[in-house]
């Protein structure tokens, strides 16, 4: 699947607004496995993996699992139109200044971090992946058992 396993390190907390202007904090998701993805609407690889992120989220709906996609430096109208057009239902947050992506070291996009229920980053993927593959499902099933 191409997940770079990392020595567990605390995920930097952040506060960002969603498309409805609600502020969300990463710490609010403690106790859940989080797929944290950095992306942009102009990024072809980002757009190619998003349908599989939606399927992954639906596969684990009702479990202690969240998909959070952080858009980098685009205006809210552009992002909202893209999300609506594609019917994505996972959480979309706006990093208008790129400060959160900087804290995570997301120099290239898409960049995805896997955070366990204790709030520790345990994996990283640079580049697009098929998040709805059977191997991906197996990884998240295993993480959700812990």
Backbone as ProteinMPNN parsed JSONL, in Angstrom:
{"seq_chain_A": "XXXXXXXXXXXXXXXXXXXXXXXXXXXXXXXXXXXXXXXXXXXXXXXXXXXXXXXXXXXXXXXXXXXXXXXXXXXXXXXXXXXXXXXXXXXXXXXXXXXXXXXXXXXXXXXXXXXXXXXXXXXXXXXXXXXXXXXXXXXXXXXXXX", "coords_chain_A": {"N_chain_A": [[0.832, -1.198, 0.0], [2.112, 1.124, 0.384], [2.459, 2.774, 2.626], [4.389, 4.741, 4.642], [5.732, 3.692, 7.491], [5.897, 5.239, 10.585], [7.855, 6.171, 13.416], [5.948, 6.476, 16.252], [4.698, 9.714, 16.833], [3.538, 12.628, 18.459], [0.697, 14.069, 17.005], [0.603, 17.269, 15.661], [-1.574, 19.572, 17.13], [-4.341, 21.458, 15.864], [-6.433, 24.185, 14.829], [-8.931, 24.69, 12.592], [-11.177, 26.079, 10.157], [-14.217, 24.712, 8.828], [-16.177, 24.191, 5.821], [-18.539, 25.313, 6.545], [-17.903, 27.262, 8.214], [-17.412, 26.458, 10.825], [-15.293, 26.007, 13.587], [-12.877, 23.521, 13.929], [-11.004, 21.249, 15.874], [-8.098, 19.243, 15.929], [-7.715, 17.73, 18.231], [-10.287, 17.151, 19.008], [-10.911, 14.796, 17.83], [-9.705, 12.769, 19.155], [-9.284, 9.43, 20.154], [-10.214, 8.352, 17.899], [-9.287, 6.809, 14.797], [-7.573, 8.602, 12.39], [-7.503, 9.674, 9.066], [-5.606, 11.953, 7.694], [-5.47, 14.305, 5.288], [-3.742, 16.348, 2.987], [-4.446, 18.644, 0.437], [-5.367, 20.086, -2.828], [-7.593, 21.766, -5.098], [-6.582, 22.109, -7.646], [-4.753, 20.15, -7.987], [-3.991, 17.363, -9.698], [-3.282, 14.602, -8.918], [-4.297, 14.672, -6.32], [-7.036, 15.009, -6.736], [-7.549, 12.62, -8.041], [-7.369, 10.647, -6.045], [-9.361, 11.206, -4.247], [-12.074, 10.138, -4.629], [-11.665, 7.502, -3.728], [-11.025, 7.964, -1.098], [-13.472, 8.804, -0.152], [-14.908, 6.385, -0.434], [-13.482, 4.807, 1.399], [-14.074, 6.15, 3.786], [-16.83, 5.692, 3.9], [-16.844, 2.919, 4.09], [-15.969, 2.509, 6.699], [-17.823, 3.815, 8.191], [-19.542, 4.781, 11.097], [-17.746, 3.633, 12.738], [-14.857, 4.192, 14.867], [-13.523, 6.283, 13.238], [-12.218, 8.751, 11.033], [-12.108, 10.781, 8.135], [-10.246, 13.456, 7.221], [-9.822, 16.137, 5.213], [-7.594, 18.537, 4.343], [-7.629, 21.515, 2.78], [-5.336, 23.387, 0.875], [-4.691, 26.7, 0.988], [-6.7, 27.75, -0.746], [-9.586, 29.613, -1.883], [-12.721, 29.717, -0.152], [-15.072, 29.507, -1.741], [-14.235, 28.266, -4.138], [-13.367, 25.772, -3.18], [-15.716, 24.81, -1.938], [-17.447, 24.604, -4.165], [-16.13, 22.614, -5.645], [-16.266, 20.413, -3.861], [-19.045, 20.093, -3.624], [-19.744, 19.543, -6.305], [-18.545, 17.057, -6.628], [-19.664, 15.535, -4.652], [-18.575, 14.894, -2.131], [-18.441, 13.76, 1.227], [-16.848, 13.632, 3.425], [-14.944, 15.269, 6.028], [-13.968, 18.562, 5.303], [-11.485, 20.866, 5.637], [-10.122, 24.203, 5.874], [-7.006, 25.482, 5.186], [-5.942, 28.25, 4.955], [-3.622, 29.834, 5.068], [-1.618, 27.994, 4.965], [-0.356, 27.181, 7.249], [-0.837, 24.921, 8.876], [-0.191, 22.775, 7.215], [2.509, 23.312, 6.959], [3.372, 22.805, 9.593], [3.068, 20.086, 9.664], [4.878, 19.309, 7.81], [4.188, 18.933, 5.166], [5.262, 19.134, 2.289], [4.83, 18.451, -0.333], [1.96, 17.672, -2.3], [-0.626, 15.265, -3.037], [-0.498, 14.765, 0.482], [-0.611, 12.519, 3.094], [-1.46, 11.654, 6.376], [-1.539, 9.224, 8.892], [-3.231, 8.88, 11.807], [-3.344, 7.583, 15.003], [-5.701, 6.42, 17.55], [-4.74, 7.494, 19.884], [-3.781, 9.896, 19.209], [-1.383, 9.955, 17.866], [0.904, 10.276, 15.191], [1.324, 7.717, 12.968], [1.854, 6.876, 10.468], [2.681, 7.765, 7.047], [1.953, 9.012, 3.819], [3.092, 10.022, 0.749], [1.908, 11.389, -2.152], [-0.616, 10.135, -4.432], [-3.002, 7.573, -3.568], [-4.855, 4.482, -3.741], [-7.266, 4.458, -1.678], [-9.38, 2.834, -1.236], [-8.748, 0.221, -1.67], [-8.407, -3.338, -1.125], [-6.172, -3.902, 0.456], [-5.772, -1.486, 1.745], [-8.171, -1.285, 3.194], [-7.72, -3.448, 4.917], [-5.539, -2.498, 6.442], [-6.74, -0.385, 7.886], [-8.793, -1.738, 9.22], [-7.279, -3.276, 10.961], [-6.03, -1.251, 12.483], [-8.258, -0.168, 13.737], [-8.969, -2.165, 15.473], [-7.312, -1.929, 17.614]], "CA_chain_A": [[0.0, 0.0, 0.0], [3.012, 2.262, 0.308], [2.421, 3.64, 3.805], [5.657, 4.824, 5.366], [5.477, 3.57, 8.929], [6.712, 6.192, 11.334], [7.917, 6.04, 14.859], [4.841, 7.325, 16.713], [4.986, 11.055, 17.317], [2.282, 13.347, 18.683], [0.223, 14.874, 15.881], [0.402, 18.663, 16.066], [-2.972, 19.987, 17.167], [-4.631, 22.65, 15.075], [-7.814, 24.634, 14.74], [-9.234, 25.21, 11.255], [-12.603, 26.181, 9.854], [-14.745, 23.879, 7.755], [-16.874, 24.974, 4.802], [-19.676, 25.982, 7.178], [-17.209, 28.197, 9.112], [-17.258, 25.932, 12.18], [-13.907, 25.703, 13.939], [-12.629, 22.158, 14.384], [-9.676, 21.014, 16.441], [-7.699, 17.846, 15.798], [-7.891, 17.036, 19.513], [-11.679, 16.712, 19.108], [-11.021, 13.464, 17.232], [-8.966, 11.816, 19.977], [-10.051, 8.197, 20.308], [-10.533, 7.866, 16.558], [-8.229, 6.732, 13.789], [-7.805, 9.711, 11.46], [-6.758, 9.814, 7.815], [-5.467, 13.407, 7.535], [-4.986, 14.478, 3.925], [-3.536, 17.711, 2.503], [-4.796, 18.61, -0.976], [-5.848, 21.304, -3.477], [-8.463, 21.448, -6.233], [-5.802, 22.149, -8.887], [-3.791, 19.041, -7.93], [-4.57, 16.18, -10.354], [-3.203, 13.399, -8.079], [-5.217, 14.834, -5.184], [-8.395, 14.755, -7.223], [-7.701, 11.207, -8.427], [-7.514, 9.768, -4.89], [-10.479, 11.586, -3.38], [-13.19, 9.177, -4.631], [-11.345, 6.34, -2.889], [-11.12, 8.428, 0.295], [-14.909, 8.767, 0.16], [-15.286, 4.975, -0.233], [-12.87, 4.382, 2.656], [-14.862, 6.726, 4.86], [-18.119, 4.986, 3.956], [-16.571, 1.551, 4.543], [-15.791, 2.499, 8.147], [-18.846, 4.668, 8.79], [-20.049, 4.228, 12.346], [-16.595, 3.168, 13.529], [-14.048, 5.309, 15.38], [-12.69, 6.611, 12.081], [-12.525, 10.018, 10.367], [-11.297, 11.295, 7.038], [-10.189, 14.912, 7.266], [-9.051, 16.633, 4.072], [-7.257, 19.94, 4.56], [-7.315, 22.21, 1.541], [-4.245, 24.344, 1.026], [-4.617, 28.072, 0.492], [-7.678, 28.134, -1.766], [-10.724, 30.319, -1.31], [-13.826, 28.866, 0.272], [-16.023, 29.267, -2.84], [-13.64, 27.275, -5.043], [-13.375, 24.476, -2.499], [-17.108, 24.394, -1.754], [-17.974, 24.191, -5.469], [-15.492, 21.334, -5.969], [-16.817, 19.386, -2.967], [-20.448, 19.886, -4.008], [-19.753, 18.912, -7.627], [-18.108, 15.666, -6.511], [-20.47, 14.845, -3.652], [-17.785, 14.382, -1.01], [-19.1, 13.95, 2.518], [-15.884, 13.65, 4.527], [-14.672, 16.623, 6.536], [-13.057, 19.415, 4.542], [-11.047, 22.032, 6.407], [-9.409, 25.187, 5.063], [-5.726, 25.965, 5.706], [-5.775, 29.364, 4.026], [-2.249, 30.353, 5.099], [-0.675, 26.889, 4.868], [0.387, 27.013, 8.504], [-0.962, 23.548, 9.383], [0.621, 21.914, 6.344], [3.909, 23.559, 7.344], [3.64, 22.107, 10.859], [3.132, 18.654, 9.371], [5.941, 19.048, 6.839], [3.568, 18.501, 3.906], [5.876, 19.965, 1.257], [4.244, 18.048, -1.618], [0.608, 17.143, -2.13], [-1.258, 14.999, -1.755], [0.263, 14.203, 1.598], [-1.588, 11.934, 4.004], [-0.919, 11.187, 7.651], [-2.442, 8.335, 9.612], [-3.136, 9.206, 13.228], [-4.068, 6.569, 15.783], [-6.65, 6.92, 18.533], [-4.043, 8.218, 20.95], [-3.32, 11.178, 18.669], [0.0, 9.817, 17.41], [1.112, 9.996, 13.774], [1.99, 6.42, 12.853], [2.144, 6.589, 9.066], [2.636, 8.888, 6.115], [1.959, 8.671, 2.401], [3.256, 11.157, -0.152], [1.391, 10.985, -3.448], [-1.969, 9.568, -4.449], [-3.181, 6.147, -3.316], [-6.215, 3.962, -3.794], [-7.623, 4.231, -0.282], [-10.477, 1.869, -1.174], [-8.258, -1.11, -2.037], [-8.544, -4.316, -0.043], [-5.034, -3.77, 1.369], [-6.043, -0.308, 2.565], [-9.206, -1.669, 4.148], [-7.087, -4.309, 5.917], [-4.739, -1.646, 7.337], [-7.614, 0.356, 8.793], [-9.458, -2.722, 10.107], [-6.311, -3.62, 12.006], [-5.873, -0.084, 13.375], [-9.483, 0.025, 14.51], [-9.041, -3.219, 16.505], [-6.451, -1.574, 18.743]], "C_chain_A": [[0.863, 1.242, 0.0], [2.929, 3.23, 1.465], [3.778, 3.583, 4.476], [5.327, 4.775, 6.853], [6.449, 4.483, 9.664], [6.762, 5.802, 12.797], [6.843, 6.976, 15.412], [5.316, 8.646, 17.311], [3.656, 11.791, 17.44], [1.926, 14.203, 17.466], [0.028, 16.31, 16.365], [-1.089, 19.021, 16.032], [-3.136, 21.239, 16.318], [-6.105, 22.984, 15.217], [-7.991, 25.236, 13.358], [-10.747, 25.257, 11.084], [-12.98, 25.216, 8.738], [-15.502, 24.779, 6.775], [-18.123, 25.676, 5.341], [-19.195, 26.985, 8.217], [-17.208, 27.764, 10.58], [-15.776, 25.666, 12.417], [-13.82, 24.277, 14.464], [-11.188, 22.049, 14.853], [-9.329, 19.546, 16.245], [-7.952, 17.089, 17.095], [-9.322, 16.559, 19.725], [-11.87, 15.285, 18.595], [-10.205, 12.413, 17.987], [-9.844, 10.615, 20.236], [-10.454, 7.601, 18.972], [-9.261, 7.738, 15.737], [-8.57, 7.792, 12.752], [-6.896, 9.569, 10.245], [-6.76, 11.317, 7.536], [-4.754, 13.679, 6.216], [-4.871, 15.961, 3.585], [-3.677, 17.697, 0.99], [-5.141, 20.006, -1.506], [-6.678, 20.905, -4.694], [-7.714, 21.415, -7.559], [-4.838, 20.972, -9.009], [-4.43, 17.769, -8.501], [-4.446, 14.908, -9.513], [-4.132, 13.466, -6.859], [-6.629, 14.467, -5.609], [-8.594, 13.282, -7.559], [-7.91, 10.297, -7.223], [-8.744, 10.067, -4.035], [-11.694, 10.656, -3.461], [-12.902, 7.947, -3.752], [-11.337, 6.715, -1.409], [-12.58, 8.412, 0.755], [-15.359, 7.323, 0.409], [-14.707, 4.429, 1.068], [-13.691, 4.892, 3.835], [-16.195, 5.987, 5.009], [-17.955, 3.549, 4.454], [-16.522, 1.478, 6.073], [-16.74, 3.456, 8.861], [-19.381, 3.992, 10.052], [-18.964, 3.66, 13.236], [-15.865, 4.403, 14.066], [-13.024, 5.708, 14.33], [-13.166, 7.914, 11.46], [-11.576, 10.236, 9.203], [-11.392, 12.811, 7.125], [-9.27, 15.363, 6.14], [-8.853, 18.134, 4.256], [-6.826, 20.56, 3.241], [-6.278, 23.293, 1.796], [-4.497, 25.63, 0.255], [-5.569, 28.437, -0.64], [-8.868, 28.815, -1.097], [-11.892, 29.352, -1.097], [-14.786, 28.54, -0.874], [-15.503, 28.21, -3.809], [-13.73, 25.881, -4.447], [-14.801, 23.948, -2.354], [-17.72, 23.911, -3.067], [-17.42, 22.83, -5.87], [-16.105, 20.196, -5.151], [-18.259, 19.061, -3.361], [-20.538, 19.133, -5.335], [-19.44, 17.426, -7.544], [-18.84, 14.872, -5.442], [-19.693, 14.275, -2.479], [-18.459, 14.725, 0.312], [-18.122, 13.916, 3.69], [-15.581, 15.103, 4.894], [-13.637, 17.331, 5.665], [-12.748, 20.633, 5.413], [-10.193, 22.925, 5.515], [-8.169, 25.694, 5.792], [-5.286, 27.118, 4.798], [-4.349, 29.898, 3.962], [-1.195, 29.254, 4.978], [0.085, 26.602, 6.147], [0.316, 25.589, 9.048], [-0.133, 22.603, 8.521], [2.099, 22.099, 6.645], [4.27, 22.802, 8.614], [3.772, 20.607, 10.661], [4.251, 18.315, 8.387], [5.407, 18.54, 5.514], [4.056, 19.403, 2.779], [5.323, 19.674, -0.131], [2.851, 17.511, -1.332], [0.257, 16.215, -3.28], [-0.27, 14.408, -0.75], [-0.758, 13.736, 2.622], [-0.874, 11.387, 5.234], [-1.978, 10.319, 8.324], [-2.167, 8.539, 11.097], [-3.964, 8.191, 13.999], [-4.97, 7.23, 16.832], [-6.034, 7.671, 19.688], [-3.501, 9.552, 20.468], [-1.883, 11.158, 18.189], [0.032, 9.557, 15.896], [1.888, 8.691, 13.686], [2.34, 6.063, 11.41], [1.998, 7.828, 8.209], [2.676, 8.345, 4.694], [2.108, 9.974, 1.615], [2.846, 10.678, -1.536], [0.039, 10.31, -3.302], [-1.948, 8.065, -4.208], [-4.629, 5.78, -3.56], [-6.584, 3.568, -2.371], [-8.755, 3.224, -0.133], [-10.042, 0.468, -1.602], [-8.428, -2.064, -0.846], [-7.375, -4.209, 0.939], [-5.207, -2.55, 2.275], [-7.098, -0.628, 3.619], [-8.61, -2.53, 5.262], [-6.28, -3.497, 6.926], [-5.647, -0.963, 8.353], [-8.425, -0.57, 9.701], [-8.543, -3.062, 11.267], [-6.137, -2.468, 12.992], [-7.089, 0.109, 14.256], [-9.688, -1.046, 15.571], [-8.308, -2.794, 17.774], [-7.107, -0.585, 19.68]], "O_chain_A": [[0.385, 2.32, -0.354], [3.289, 4.397, 1.315], [4.26, 2.509, 4.836], [4.722, 5.697, 7.4], [7.651, 4.494, 9.397], [5.841, 5.189, 13.335], [6.831, 8.158, 15.07], [6.201, 8.689, 18.165], [2.755, 11.6, 16.623], [2.755, 14.963, 16.965], [-0.642, 16.538, 17.373], [-1.77, 18.798, 15.032], [-2.181, 21.982, 16.088], [-6.908, 22.166, 15.666], [-7.291, 26.179, 12.99], [-11.49, 24.564, 11.778], [-12.192, 24.936, 7.835], [-15.462, 26.003, 6.901], [-18.696, 26.534, 4.669], [-19.987, 27.497, 9.008], [-17.027, 28.59, 11.474], [-15.087, 25.154, 11.534], [-14.593, 23.877, 15.335], [-10.283, 22.673, 14.3], [-10.2, 18.688, 16.386], [-8.36, 15.928, 17.063], [-9.558, 15.661, 20.533], [-12.877, 14.644, 18.895], [-10.037, 11.293, 17.506], [-11.034, 10.767, 20.512], [-10.971, 6.486, 18.91], [-8.289, 8.461, 15.951], [-9.707, 7.878, 12.288], [-5.688, 9.371, 10.372], [-7.793, 11.885, 7.184], [-3.586, 13.33, 6.046], [-5.785, 16.739, 3.857], [-3.099, 16.84, 0.323], [-5.201, 20.975, -0.749], [-6.484, 19.827, -5.254], [-8.161, 20.762, -8.502], [-4.176, 20.82, -10.036], [-5.301, 17.169, -7.87], [-5.431, 14.179, -9.396], [-4.68, 12.453, -6.424], [-7.324, 13.712, -4.928], [-9.69, 12.75, -7.382], [-8.567, 9.264, -7.354], [-9.121, 9.256, -3.189], [-12.308, 10.402, -2.425], [-13.809, 7.421, -3.108], [-11.615, 5.871, -0.557], [-12.883, 8.056, 1.893], [-16.104, 7.062, 1.354], [-15.374, 3.666, 1.767], [-13.97, 4.145, 4.773], [-16.628, 5.695, 6.124], [-18.822, 3.027, 5.154], [-16.978, 0.502, 6.667], [-16.491, 3.858, 9.998], [-19.637, 2.788, 10.068], [-19.233, 3.249, 14.365], [-16.232, 5.532, 13.741], [-11.823, 5.503, 14.502], [-14.368, 8.161, 11.366], [-10.391, 9.914, 9.28], [-12.485, 13.378, 7.105], [-8.089, 15.016, 6.111], [-9.816, 18.899, 4.315], [-5.805, 20.189, 2.662], [-6.334, 24.015, 2.792], [-4.512, 25.641, -0.976], [-5.276, 29.345, -1.419], [-9.126, 28.623, 0.091], [-12.018, 28.329, -1.769], [-15.267, 27.411, -0.968], [-16.263, 27.348, -4.25], [-14.12, 24.927, -5.121], [-15.061, 22.774, -2.617], [-18.438, 22.912, -3.079], [-18.157, 21.985, -6.378], [-16.424, 19.138, -5.694], [-18.644, 17.893, -3.422], [-21.321, 18.192, -5.467], [-19.998, 16.625, -8.294], [-18.656, 13.659, -5.338], [-20.108, 13.277, -1.89], [-18.977, 15.827, 0.497], [-18.522, 14.147, 4.831], [-15.92, 16.032, 4.161], [-12.585, 16.78, 5.338], [-13.654, 21.334, 5.863], [-9.615, 22.468, 4.529], [-8.266, 26.263, 6.879], [-4.376, 26.971, 3.983], [-3.913, 30.367, 2.911], [-0.003, 29.551, 4.896], [1.067, 25.86, 6.134], [1.289, 25.094, 9.617], [0.552, 21.725, 9.045], [2.865, 21.137, 6.59], [5.351, 22.22, 8.706], [4.496, 19.936, 11.396], [4.535, 17.138, 8.163], [6.092, 17.797, 4.812], [3.353, 20.324, 2.363], [5.341, 20.54, -1.005], [2.591, 16.965, -0.259], [0.786, 16.363, -4.382], [0.648, 13.665, -1.097], [-1.671, 14.482, 2.977], [0.172, 10.746, 5.137], [-3.163, 10.649, 8.319], [-1.041, 8.393, 11.573], [-5.134, 7.963, 13.692], [-4.987, 8.453, 16.97], [-6.723, 8.405, 20.396], [-2.837, 10.264, 21.221], [-1.232, 12.2, 18.108], [-0.717, 8.724, 15.386], [2.972, 8.564, 14.254], [3.032, 5.077, 11.155], [1.315, 8.789, 8.561], [3.344, 7.352, 4.409], [1.333, 10.912, 1.803], [3.371, 9.684, -2.037], [-0.391, 9.963, -2.202], [-1.005, 7.373, -4.59], [-5.512, 6.637, -3.584], [-6.252, 2.474, -1.917], [-9.06, 2.802, 0.983], [-10.889, -0.383, -1.869], [-8.574, -1.627, 0.295], [-7.567, -4.407, 2.138], [-4.827, -2.587, 3.446], [-6.941, -0.286, 4.791], [-8.961, -2.357, 6.429], [-6.328, -3.771, 8.126], [-5.352, -0.962, 9.548], [-8.711, -0.211, 10.843], [-8.978, -3.128, 12.416], [-6.1, -2.687, 14.203], [-6.957, 0.51, 15.413], [-10.497, -0.861, 16.48], [-8.638, -3.242, 18.872], [-6.508, -0.189, 20.679]]}, "name": "protein", "num_of_chains": 1, "seq": "XXXXXXXXXXXXXXXXXXXXXXXXXXXXXXXXXXXXXXXXXXXXXXXXXXXXXXXXXXXXXXXXXXXXXXXXXXXXXXXXXXXXXXXXXXXXXXXXXXXXXXXXXXXXXXXXXXXXXXXXXXXXXXXXXXXXXXXXXXXXXXXXXX"}
